[in-house]
């Protein structure tokens, strides 16, 4: 995350008008939502975490509704895969970068210098906080307009959704490893309770294990399964 600008609440709101399509009424709330706890003089950073919590739920609801309308013939399993592809940390981080949000988040230098998965999660969290403020400031339709603007093109760009990685791996393991069943193991958990990062490995018969990470155990297991499928050529990288 780039060095944050010490913008006033008014300047921050103005910087986001064009990017969000919304004129913020409560600008102090917007500033709180985009101020990480690491940039506060005290530990009163709970607002940031509460905004993430709300924004995550608003995003999931609107994207699910959007997918139901966009893919009327898709089964529940396909819709779930499409939803996961649109609301995971990587997708949110990319959209945050697209709208220039990282440069507007106020954070301590130790947080701004994060790399890899932690930086991805931080950008995703910031975008969820912004979505929460859009919802609180302008209602569901304001949040919906913003989400449709950036998520709808991505939903159309995603090709036919792949099968669930764990299901695919289980069926492949039965054929390739003489009926073996994938064995998953939690290798690590880090981060705060509201934003954990799990690392999971999966082993199939005599094949080398594969590792994946995610914000839930299920997401990490899916990532590990996908890694093994890609490595063994069952899935292509495309």
Order of alpha helices (4+ residues) and beta strands (2+ residues): alpha-alpha-alpha-alpha-alpha-alpha-alpha-alpha-alpha-beta-beta-beta-alpha
